[in-house]
Amino acid sequence: MPRIVFIEPGGARREIDAPVGITLMEAARQHGVEGVVAQCGGACACATCHVYVDPAWAAKLEPREDMEEGMLENAWEPRANSRLSCQIHITADMDGMQVIVPQRQR
């Protein structure tokens, strides 16, 4: 199982083992990661699972699709490395990936 590192809004570092095949959002919610609200439950309809992917990992992920791009316009302080965690499926090669949860979600 790949180990994913979440940096929570208060700065706490949480390392979790994430099963391959689920989304980053699901892994965060299963482990109680602070700040990943996911109001829509992963339907790419709210942007409350917004995270900042470490730039070293951002290029290794599938690119954002149009729907995700549109939802990120509603995210709090989007950046070039912003992603919706509901749109990132965990793969075995993501071991060590780090994401930062924003200080708040919209």
Secondary structure, 3 states (H helix, E strand, C coil): CCEEEEECCCCCEEEEECCCCCEHHHHHHHCCCCCCCCCCCCCCCCCCCEEEECHHHHCCCCCCCHHHHHHHCCCCCCCCCEEEHHHCECCHHHCCCEEECCCCCC
